[in-house]
Structure formats: C-alpha cells, structure tokens
Amino acid sequence: MGAACASRAGAQPTEGSIPRILFVSVRGAADARPFIDSFVNGMRQLGQVENVTYRLGVRYADREPARLPSLIVESVASRPDILVV
C-alpha cells in the first residue's frame, strides 16, 4: 500500500480557523477505521485534539480503485490544509 500526503504550499490557517486534514482511502469505512483511529491517537499523543485543534475528514472508495481519481479531484477542490492519499 502506498501513501501520499500534500499540503497547500505556504498555506497558513487564518486566525480562528481550524486546519482540515482530509484522507482519501481505497478501503471502505470499516476497513479503514483502524488506520484512522491510529492517526487520531497519534495526534492526541502530540497534543492535537480532533475538532478542537484540527478537523478530520475521510472519503472512501469502498474497495473500488477506479473511484480514486474522482475522489482525489473532489478532495483537492475542497481545499483541505492537508490531503493524505
């Protein structure tokens, strides 16, 4: 399994905004849950709290790799602060 991560170059959250992290997964929700939970727990260990210091979104391809390109295009268009594929 490969992974890629991108952020908007030079993008800084505006004062009062909460940075948004968006995951795009080829897996379904149930299959991806352990990975998302691990991410959230790791962030918590770093002092970051979901919906307090960052917002987390996930888009699922439900085991249909052909859906990934359109999910990625939609995700980029939504302008997250960080995109993880």
Secondary structure, DSSP 8 states (H G I E B T S, - for coil): ----EEE-TT----TT---EEEEEESS-HHHHHHHHHHHHHHHHHTT--BTTTBEEEEEE-TT-GGGHHHHHHHHHHT--SEEE-
